[in-house]
Amino acid sequence: MIRSFHPSRSIAATAILLLTAITAWAQESTQVSPPYGFIGAHGEQQRALERRVDAGIESADLDGWLKRLTSAPNHIGSIHNKENADYIASQFRQFGWDTRVETFRVLVAYPDRQKFELLGEHPYAANFTEPAVEGDPDTTQRKDVLPGMEAYSADGDVSAPLIYVNQGLTADYDELARTGLDVKGKIVLVRSSGAGRWVKPRLAEKHGAVGIVIFSDPGEDGYVKGDVYPQGAWRTPRTIQRGTLGIDDTLDARAGARIQAQKKLPGQSIPVVTIGYGDAEVFLRALGGPQVPSRWQGGLPFAYHIGGSGARAHLAVTSDWHWETLYNVIATLRGSDEPDQWVLRGVHHDAWVFGAWDPLAGTTAMLAEAKAIGELYRQGVKPRRTLVFASWDGEELGILGSRAWTDKHADELRRKAVFYLNNDTTSRGFLSAAGAPALARLIGGVAADVRDPETGASVENRLRAKLAVASGEGKGPDPANDLPLSPLGTGSDFVAFTHHLGIPSLHVRYGYDRDGDEQSVPVYHSLYDSYTHYQRFGDPGLKYIDALAKTDARVVLRVANADLLPWRYTDQANVLGKDIDALQAYNRKLGEQARKHNALLDSHAYALAAVSWRGQTEPGRLEDDVPVIDLSALRDAQRRFADSAQAYDRAYASYEDTGTSAGTKTLRRANDALRQVEPALLGEGLSGRPWYRHLLAAPSLKEGYEVSTLPAIRDALDQRKWSDARTAVTRTAQAVEEASRRLAAATDALRPDTR
Amino acid sequence: MIRSFHPSRSIAATAILLLTAITAWAQESTQVSPPYGFIGAHGEQQRALERRVDAGIESADLDGWLKRLTSAPNHIGSIHNKENADYIASQFRQFGWDTRVETFRVLVAYPDRQKFELLGEHPYAANFTEPAVEGDPDTTQRKDVLPGMEAYSADGDVSAPLIYVNQGLTADYDELARTGLDVKGKIVLVRSSGAGRWVKPRLAEKHGAVGIVIFSDPGEDGYVKGDVYPQGAWRTPRTIQRGTLGIDDTLDARAGARIQAQKKLPGQSIPVVTIGYGDAEVFLRALGGPQVPSRWQGGLPFAYHIGGSGARAHLAVTSDWHWETLYNVIATLRGSDEPDQWVLRGVHHDAWVFGAWDPLAGTTAMLAEAKAIGELYRQGVKPRRTLVFASWDGEELGILGSRAWTDKHADELRRKAVFYLNNDTTSRGFLSAAGAPALARLIGGVAADVRDPETGASVENRLRAKLAVASGEGKGPDPANDLPLSPLGTGSDFVAFTHHLGIPSLHVRYGYDRDGDEQSVPVYHSLYDSYTHYQRFGDPGLKYIDALAKTDARVVLRVANADLLPWRYTDQANVLGKDIDALQAYNRKLGEQARKHNALLDSHAYALAAVSWRGQTEPGRLEDDVPVIDLSALRDAQRRFADSAQAYDRAYASYEDTGTSAGTKTLRRANDALRQVEPALLGEGLSGRPWYRHLLAAPSLKEGYEVSTLPAIRDALDQRKWSDARTAVTRTAQAVEEASRRLAAATDALRPDTR
């Protein structure tokens, strides 16, 4: 998993789903209605099938697979990653799946030399290796272990003053400017939190830095969060967070040769390394200059200073830019009724080192599902639609495997792909799901049927309990409504499916940490993400891998076997309405905040409120001439979409009442139309990043936010291109209108008179 | 200064005052209207007088006084504290003031033996002395330096398991209970923040603890805030925060003999010590048991645990309970026109050790005012009302000196006292004032006339700038209105004046820290609160002591010379209206929160959302049958009070227009009536603490809050005495009605036909 931002997210932002009433929480779920999308007796048949799948998931298998898959380093180019691909393929074949390994060549850059040294009277050199930890035999391995590093760092060798700039985000550079300091010609030291790491070198370079060092602060995933490994789950002083600077389309295969020739990614020319907080402490303590603003203070036990004068450092990186082979394992079970409708499900198998949390727990779940489903297939219980399971390679270097594969098969996927389910990291805890809003009822229904290993309640009831406690309202969201899903941003293999191809996609995991954050992997991207760590702190007994496999299997089999695809567009229409409101508020705020800021400048308030002996100066002026873009065309489109969705819901209910007698032809017409709805929401690509085509959600352009809703319009606002914003409103509205029309075609198909 | 709670307060809670328009901030203040309370030419005469006082304040004096006063330890019973009292008295005499030293005998308990030791394999003993610091010669002194300790600790000698309970507040004990642990028979270790320290031993005892250790966490005033002394201002690992457990009326002279016999304060029977974070680290690291909830984690560099099993400690305290003499210096300048109207102004002179920040910077300001005013007096420029300046003793042990003096002179004060101005700690920064709401215009007008040393703007304009920046609104509060004052809680010598006697009181200081908190004294109650520390970090050059003296002198001289006492009751009526709204909201919330909490219990949400492997259990049930008390009588009274205040404002304006011709008799009648308004707001004393009589504000009964507004009603709500709450509404309303009638008498006096 490539984490795109800081693990501390609000509970509200990690939304999800559910169904039953609050008073039923602690009771056994007694689901009577059929799963969404199933008509009449098909619902009970499906549930019976799911119980048989559950019975086929064996705990001994899970442990064996996880242990084997994590037994050696698994980065691209490592021996064991290739072995895993072969092993996964052999397992799929053994389970009866039609399996192939598709290979791709990709450009890779790992450093073969890294130096980060404090110069001066008390020289010190950072350490890029992680020591073995007592009680975890895997951590004694050295063979094939990548050092702590940032893949695709530009080569460089600089000696320069060192300066601390908090998280290295735009707001931090603005705040730095108020102290009269800048990073020009300096090496910046930044915390790993707040935004995707790939953002930081580019911003540093834009501000004139000659090098950048990213460190893990103990306030974020070290001792401030909990005991450190091996006593507890969290980062030791020498735990290093590896990562990639290759993201989005920078590593497009066509660009590879040019990038290799230049030995640098576009916009990323300075050397980058990553270090643990034990090393960071030495460098931070050496910094002089003013004390940091309070929000820049981290968890190390001294007052942080900005530096910029005094302490100098030497930073050097040279990398080996070369081509490696990716091994994507693709396994298929042909559908009985609709072989050309593909229900896809994937998780990557490459890792930074052993990768127990990230991603092999997820891979283990997939193997369990594949075995159980394969066994039924052998017994003649076949999915109606074709299942395509994928074990992706190269995710950690920039989501390379799934992108290369979807690129190669794009035309076929446009014709055949119905749905994509993704896993990545997972651990014990609460269900967490993100995806296309129309999938809320599907995952909610599944969650009601899967039992939580810790409490024995359904995972949906447990999640609802958490939301109720967090709400402060004495109850959770209305049980009559599907809980909305979080939108999909970036950071795992769903990106090509949802953002480029417009295939309805879902990303599912289990997890939590002490603060209720489901996204947290305490030793993320380090040597210590091992089998032993996972069994002690990730998911003792692997009971949640078991629960994840049961969840995943239900999701894919419900999509595969549904009479009517389980998309519910009233949920999507509701989400869109809220997204439009949020966009309008954002637009107004852009102007208002700038005007307020400038009013304070005009009245000299910043100057008077500043503390001169801390070197504070006035901030700069903001452009405050921000028009409020007219969104009425989009609102009209949303209303029509909502009407269309309600009409479909009525048609669905009425069809359900009359039973399955109408037959296959009606269902096929309706399903064909349903499949066309989500692709209608693709545009020609976002400005400056044409590969991202979904008009309702995209990774945010701004640092610190994972997802941007209505991104074509929002990007234009952020870039202050008002005319482009108006055009984007028109285009987005047109796409929504088209989606309404396609949905209406599904409704038409279900009408008694047209069946 | 006895700090009653944690230094991190919101800016909003540290409110204040001001007058002129936002656009005038950076410009020279060109005040044209006379100071509030002065008619016609008297205003300009007053301003001319103030300029002469300013000229009499000499910077060399300030430095000499501060250096001398802080040259040795100054606690009650120390040699130098007595010397300071004598010196201050001699200075007042030299300045021409009629001066006497009034002595009182008070019960004192300092420990003569303290032990806090970790038992077991790695024994360790806490250190109660603070080492000398390079560059600060005072810190080498040992003679007469009190150890780190809590005065009035009960004697005790216990060996018991050690347990960490965060800040030791009720919410912490509730949270502890959810882990299945308790403090019965244990020694509790708590952070010093969150509430007055005297609260913590009583709560610990109530929950069954046999001892308590209070420590300074570096997250609150150590390295997390800034560099530690001597590199920076903040607490070192061995900086200890002394304090007193004697607060409120526990040390009433009449109770002294009984307390001495028992060697313990009421409700406080367990031994208590205080330690620095260097020692705390050793004990905290030794704790086993579950990891703490995340909000309990502090700034030390490891994951805190609760303990409760495993680590045991030995805690022993024996104190010498004996009687000491307090020396209050009382200096008077007889008023020319109204000698029996007293304008009082005080600051204490005792300190925990040297006491540069707390309180001798304030004492230095008072000496400067006294000298300048005395010089004018000698030249025949006499205040119209009598000035009474007081240098209090024994504040740190429980506000003993001012309480004893006001107790002795209560009858005379009821007849003569017009006003009380208090200082305590002060440093460079923003003006900060708290007090009776009717004084907002007085301090606002003064603030407009005093120049800020750092920016050259008026201190009022600088404060307004800060509030504007903090507001996020692009501007501060409406410049047409007086900014409301914070209400007075506890923690300094104003308590008897405002809460017991109902004398309009004002508490003034300057200050800030990195987070904009005006209350912060970085080395609060430690050895390092020294002259050197103050000159380096408190107020280099003592320019803000100079500004404070100019502020104070204006305040007392404006009250002393005003034609009409500068109380503005429309401000008080507005504050009361808001306080009633807040009380009503509080009342509703009490019930709503309990009902929401119980709904979560009923639906098993807490149980399902709990993380069982962290040992979390369900919380207990809350009493949710909370009636909404009818406040309409109080609202009616507030409306009449507002009407009465507006009528007075109109009469004042009309009187101002017609000039001073009406003469002394009219003014005396009006002033006599004005003086009766605030005392009308006293009741018979709050339930369970009869010494507190003010019905509109009192120190809060609840931990973590400094001030409670409408305390008679609020106390009853907190104690769930609904019938008492209704009675308190009636009594508070009657007091407000009486205040309205008295204010109407002042209005009557000013009416042309009655003059």
Contacts between the chains, C-beta under 8 A, distances in Angstrom:
chain1	res1	chain2	res2	distance
A	22	B	603	4.7
A	22	B	605	7.6
A	23	B	603	6.0
A	25	B	603	5.6
A	25	B	604	5.1
A	25	B	605	6.5
A	25	B	608	5.7
A	26	B	603	7.8
A	26	B	604	3.7
A	26	B	607	6.7
A	26	B	608	6.6
A	218	B	301	6.8
A	223	B	301	6.0
A	223	B	302	4.9
A	223	B	303	5.0
A	224	B	297	5.9
A	224	B	303	7.4
A	225	B	294	7.7
A	225	B	303	7.3
A	226	B	291	5.7
A	226	B	303	4.9
A	227	B	291	6.5
A	227	B	302	7.9
A	227	B	303	4.6
A	228	B	303	7.4
A	232	B	291	7.3
A	232	B	303	6.4
A	234	B	303	7.3
A	291	B	226	5.6
A	291	B	227	6.5
A	291	B	232	7.3
A	291	B	514	7.3
A	293	B	514	7.7
A	294	B	225	7.7
A	294	B	514	5.3
A	294	B	515	5.2
A	297	B	224	5.9
A	299	B	299	8.0
A	299	B	301	7.2
A	300	B	301	6.9
A	301	B	218	6.8
A	301	B	223	6.0
A	301	B	299	7.1
A	301	B	300	6.9
A	301	B	301	4.2
A	302	B	223	4.9
A	302	B	227	7.9
A	303	B	223	5.0
A	303	B	224	7.4
A	303	B	225	7.3
A	303	B	226	4.8
A	303	B	227	4.6
A	303	B	228	7.4
A	303	B	232	6.4
A	303	B	234	7.3
A	428	B	613	7.9
A	454	B	611	7.8
A	454	B	612	5.6
A	454	B	613	7.6
A	455	B	607	7.5
A	455	B	608	5.5
A	455	B	612	7.3
A	457	B	608	5.5
A	461	B	608	6.3
A	462	B	608	4.8
A	462	B	609	7.2
A	464	B	605	7.8
A	465	B	603	7.6
A	465	B	604	7.0
A	465	B	605	4.1
A	465	B	606	7.6
A	465	B	607	7.6
A	465	B	608	3.4
A	465	B	609	4.4
A	466	B	605	8.0
A	466	B	608	7.5
A	466	B	609	4.2
A	468	B	600	6.0
A	468	B	603	7.0
A	468	B	605	4.4
A	468	B	609	7.4
A	469	B	600	6.0
A	469	B	605	5.4
A	469	B	606	6.2
A	469	B	609	4.4
A	470	B	609	7.9
A	472	B	596	7.0
A	473	B	596	6.2
A	474	B	595	6.6
A	474	B	596	3.0
A	474	B	597	7.1
A	474	B	598	7.8
A	474	B	599	3.8
A	474	B	600	5.7
A	475	B	596	7.9
A	475	B	599	6.2
A	475	B	600	7.7
A	475	B	603	7.2
A	475	B	605	8.0
A	476	B	605	7.6
A	512	B	611	6.9
A	514	B	291	7.2
A	514	B	293	7.7
A	514	B	294	5.2
A	514	B	614	7.6
A	515	B	294	5.2
A	595	B	474	6.6
A	596	B	472	7.0
A	596	B	473	6.2
A	596	B	474	3.0
A	596	B	475	7.9
A	597	B	474	7.0
A	598	B	474	7.9
A	599	B	474	3.8
A	599	B	475	6.2
A	600	B	468	6.0
A	600	B	469	6.0
A	600	B	474	5.7
A	600	B	475	7.7
A	603	B	22	4.9
A	603	B	23	6.0
A	603	B	25	5.6
A	603	B	26	7.8
A	603	B	465	7.6
A	603	B	468	7.0
A	603	B	475	7.2
A	604	B	25	5.1
A	604	B	26	3.7
A	604	B	465	7.0
A	605	B	22	7.7
A	605	B	25	6.5
A	605	B	464	7.8
A	605	B	465	4.1
A	605	B	466	7.9
A	605	B	468	4.4
A	605	B	469	5.4
A	605	B	476	7.6
A	606	B	465	7.6
A	606	B	469	6.2
A	607	B	26	6.7
A	607	B	455	7.5
A	607	B	465	7.6
A	608	B	25	5.7
A	608	B	26	6.5
A	608	B	455	5.5
A	608	B	457	5.5
A	608	B	461	6.4
A	608	B	462	4.8
A	608	B	465	3.4
A	608	B	466	7.5
A	609	B	462	7.2
A	609	B	465	4.4
A	609	B	466	4.3
A	609	B	468	7.4
A	609	B	469	4.4
A	609	B	470	7.9
A	611	B	454	7.8
A	611	B	512	6.9
A	612	B	454	5.6
A	612	B	455	7.3
A	613	B	428	7.9
A	613	B	454	7.6
A	614	B	514	7.6
